[in-house]
């Protein structure tokens, strides 16, 4: 009975923790300054606009909130991998 709600709650909580890690990595990159920081800032804004539009389209076409959260988690994990790799 509580399975789907529990999974959504866990996935949303994980998204929050994963997003905080990406925010930390991005802040470090932005604090370093330079052209890489400028490119990251531009990328961040365009990614957020695209992701919001994609989420709105998913919801408008009947996708579940779980599917939207899963999509955001995929994007956040990809950013974490990209930012972690470059910072080494």
Order of alpha helices (4+ residues) and beta strands (2+ residues): alpha-alpha-alpha
